Amino acid sequence: MIYVIFAAISLTMIGLVMLFSAGVVRGAQALLTKQIIWLALSLLMGLYAAFMDLDWLRRKSWIVFGLCIIALILTLVPGIGVKVNGAQRWIGLGPLRIQPSEFAKIGLVIILAAYFSNRHREIKSFLYGFLVPSVVVGLCCGLIILQPDFGTCFLCGAVAATMMFQAGTSLRWLLPVAGLAVVAFSVLVYFDPVRIRRVTSFLDVEANANDSAYQLWQGMLAFGVGGLDGVGLGMGRQQMHFLPEAHTDFIFPVIGEELGLLVTAGIVISFLVLFASVFLRLRQAPRLYEYLLAMGAILFVTLQAIINMGVVTGSLPTKGMSLPFISYGGSNLMVTFVLLGFVINVLKSMNSPQSLRAREL
């Protein structure tokens, strides 16, 4: 648990420092002030999640999930949902914008953990072990992809499928449906001009360096310029309007340019060790509910980090997705701290005398 807290603090501090550097031509002080405000709110929410009664949360799981679904629906309502760059993913609350698809991650983790713990004796059945949770996941992912947000939809589907497998859902049902989902997802991408162009650009980055792959090409140049130890903090050039979204989705290349391979490799290792340390500890979880809640939470954080770093290094097709703890953005930061709070809560409860009760079967 100490490493989880240390990793979160370290990555957040790196994020604040790099945000100030990456936002130098976008109003660094204003960006940093907003991020600090969001960080304060996120810390409060994370602390609440770390010390709340998880059994109470389990009883209220359907209410939490229902609120997330309502919020996702509201983003699609004209006059309520806010459209940015062709995507309607936000709800405007005065000067703030909330992204419900981020908070849907919390609802999805809670409802699946609560559902499978309540139905643990029927997990092997088709109806209760596969069909019902699949409908829940499909409803959430369907609303997200209507915004459209293909990346978050894929992330939610991948984490949900892993949670179902970990809970005991049979692979004879999971694998065929997962295959169909991948095919359907690919068809949607193929018939979406913007996203298929991202895929084709990813396949030949250099040929599209001045067009559709410009952002990815500039990110790759940043890593090359940075080398082993970087050009120095605040000395990078990519954030000088060369690299779009340098303070959000593509902040990792800015780190690579200014601080070099040693720091970027350290960030990658931090996320991997964060997942491994939690996963190995969760093998001793006393109940299925706690195990699934913490497993789903840590999967959302680390898998999103892997996708972000894969995209900006040219290992995956371009997709706008924040780097947890580090990228600018309030909704993702708050959700990340809440999910981490769940993990800490579970690890903390495992060290208490109550955790000695019999495991659920």
N, C-alpha and C positions, 0 to 999 in steps of 0.2 A: 504493500500500500504506500510505503514511503517513496518508492520509485515512481509510482503513478503520479503522486503529488509533485515530486521534483521535476518529472518530465513535463507536466502541464505548465508549471511555473516557468521553466527554462524556455520552452517553445513559445509561450506567450510573451515573454520578455524579448526574445529575438524578433517576434512579430511586431512589437511596438517600435523597436529600434529601426527595423527595415521599412516599416510603414512611413516613418518620418523621412527616411532617405528616398524611398520610391515615390513619395508624394510631393517631392520638392517643387515640381513645377505645377502641381495641382492644388496647392494650398496645403502644405504639410501640417501646419499648425491646426487648421480646421479639421482635417482628417483625423489627426491624432487626438484632438479633443473629443470628437464624436466617438472614436474607438475606445477611449478611456471611460467615457460615460457608459457605453455598452459593456465594457469589461466589468465595471462596478456592478451593474445590474446582473451580469452573467455570474459573477462571483456569489452574489446573494442567492440567485436561483440554484447554483451548484451546491452551495452550503445547505440550502433547504432540502435538495434532493439527497444529499449525503446523510442527513439526520432525520428524514421523515419516516413515518411508519409505513414500511413496504407492504404490510398486510392490509392497511387501509387503502393504499394505492391499488392493490389487487382487487379489492371490492369495488372500487370506483373505475375500473379499467374501461368498461363500456362507455361510461360518461366521458372519460378523457378521449377515447377514440372517436366518439360521436362529435365532440367539439372540433376535433381535427378535421373530420369529414366536412362539417359545416363550413369551416374556414376555407377548405379547398374549393368548395362550391361557390363561396362568396367571391373568390378571385375571378371567377368566370362571369360574374354579374356586372353588366355595364354600369358605370358610375361608382362602383365599389372597388372592383379590381383595377389595378394600375398596370398599364402596358408600357414596357420598356424594350426597345429594339425588337419589336414584333412578338414578344412573349408577355403573356398576362399572368404573372406569378406573384404579384404583390397586392397587399391591401394597404391603402394609405391611412395613417392615423396622425393627422396634423403634419408636423415636420418629419415624422418617422414613417418608414415603410416596413411592414412585416411580411415575411415570406412564409406562408402556411405550409408549403411543401417541406420546409426544414423542420417545423414542429410536428409534421406528420410522422417523422422518424420516431419521435418519442412515443406518440400514440400507437404506432405499429409494434414497437418493442414491448410496450406494456400489455397490449391486448393479446399478443401471441404468447407471452410468458404466462399471463394469467389464465388464458384459455387452456393451454396444454397442461398446466399444473392442476386445473380443475377436472380435466378429462384424461388424466394420465393413464387410467385403466382402459381407455378406449382408443388410444393413440394408433393402434394397429388396424382399426376399422377404417373402411373407405369413407364413410359418412363423416365421422367425428375426427378422424386422424388426418384426413386429406381434404375432403370437399368443403367443409365449413371454413377451415382456415384459408383455403385457396380463394374462396369468395371474398373473405375479409381483405386479403392481400390484393386481389384483383380490383376491388372497389377503390382502394387507396391508390394503386398504381394507375388505374384508368383515369382518375381525376387529375393526377399529376401530368400524365402524358397529353391531356387535353389543353394544358396551359400554353404551349407544350414545353415539357422539361424532360427530355429523353434520358439525360444523365442521372437525375435523381430517381426517375422511374426504374432505371436499371439497377441503381444502388439499392433501392428499397426491395426490389424483387430478389436480388442476390442475397441480401441479409436475411430476408424472410424465408427463402428456400433453405438457407443454412440452418436457421433456427428450427425449421420444421424437421430437417434431417437429424439435428442434434436431439430434438424431442423424441424421435423414434418413428417418424412417418416413413412408410416403406418406399424404397427407391423405385419399386416397380410402378408406382404412381408418379413419383416426383420426376424421374428422368424423362418419360415421354412428354409430360406437360412442360417441363423446362425446355425440351427441344422445340416444342411447338411455340413457346413464348419467344425463343431466340429467332425462329423463322418469322413470326409475326413482327417482332421488333425490327428485323432486317428489312422486311417489306416496307414498313413505315418509313424507315430511313431512306430506302431506295426511292420512294415516291415523294420525298421531301427535298426540294431543290437545294436548300441551304445545307442540310446535313449530308446529303450524298456528295455535295461539293467538298465538304470538309474531309470526307473519307478519301475521295480521289486525290485531293491535295496532299493528304497525309502519305499516300502511296508514292508520291513524287514531290517531295518538299522543295527541292532546289529548282525544279522547273516552274513551280508556282510561287517562288519566293517574293515576287513583286505583286502578287495578286491574292488569291485565296489562302495561301500558306504564309503570308507576310508575317503574321504574329508568331507563328511557330518558328519560322526562320530566324527572326530577331531573337527569340528566346534561346535558340540553339547557338547563335552567335555569342550571346551573353555568357553562356557556359564556356565556350571556347576562349573568349577573351579573359575570363576569370582565372583559368588555369588551376594550379594547385592551391595557391593562397590568396587569390583575388587581387583586384586593383586598389583596394582600400575602401573603407566605409565612407560613403558619400561621394566617391570618385567615379562611380559608374556612369555610363552615358545612355544606357537603354531607357531609363526612366525619363529622359529628356525628349518625350514625345515619339521616340523611336519604337518603343514597345507598348502597344495598347494594353490596357488593364494591368499595368505594371504593379499596382498596389492591391489588386484583388486576385484574380485567377492565376496571373503570371508573376507573382511575387517571388516564386522559387528561382527563376532565372536571374532576377536582380540579386538575390543572395549569392548565387553562383558567380556572378560577375564581380561583386564587391568583396565577398569573403572567401570565395574559392571552393575547390573540391573538398577540402578538409571539413568545412562547416556543413556543406550540403550532404556529404556522406554521414556526418554526425546526426543530422536531422532524420535521414532515412533510417539509420540504425536506432535512433530513439523511438520512432514509431514501431519498428519491428520488435524491439525489446519490450515496449509498452504492451503490445498484444501478447507476446510470448509469456511475459510475467503474469499477466492477468489470466490467460488461458490455463497455464499450469496450476495456478492457485485455485481456479474454479473447479478443478477436478475433485476438490474436497468439499464442494458446496453441499450443505445438508439437505437442500430441497431443490426440486426441479425448477420451481418458480424463480428462486434467486439465481440459479445457474443460467437460465435462459435470459433473464432480465439483464444480467451483467454481460453475458456473451453477446447478445444483440447490440447492446450499447457500445462495447469496445469494437465490435465489427464495423459499426457505422463510422466510428472515428478513424480507425486505421485503414479500412478499405477505401474511404474517401480520400485519405492522404495518398494512398498508393495510386489511385486513379489520377489525381491531380499531378503528381510527380511523373507519372507515366505519360500524361498528355504533354506537359511542358518540355519533356526531354525527347519527344518525337517517338515514344514507344507505343502510344495509343493515339487514335484519331482525336482531333481537337474537340474539346467539350468544356464549356464553362462550369467549373466546379472549384469551390474554395479549398484552400489548404488549411485544415483545422488548426486553430490556435494562432495562425500566422497571418492569413489573408484579412484584408479589410472587409467588414460586414458584420452587422449586429446580430441578425437572426441566426446565422451559422455559429457565431461565437457563443451565443447564449445556449443554443441546443447542444453544442459540444460540451459545455460545462455541466449542463443538466445530465447528459448521458454519463459523463465522468463521475458526477455525483452519485448516480445509481451504482456504478462500479465500486466506488469507495464505500457506499452504504452496505453493499453485499459483503465486501471484504472485511469491513468492520464487524458486521454481525457474525461472520464466521469465527472471529476471535473471542466472541462472548460465550458464556456458559450455555445460553439457549441453543447455540449451534450444535450442541452435542446430541440433540434429539435425532431420532431415527430418520434416515433418508426416505424420500418418497420413491416408490417403485415406478 
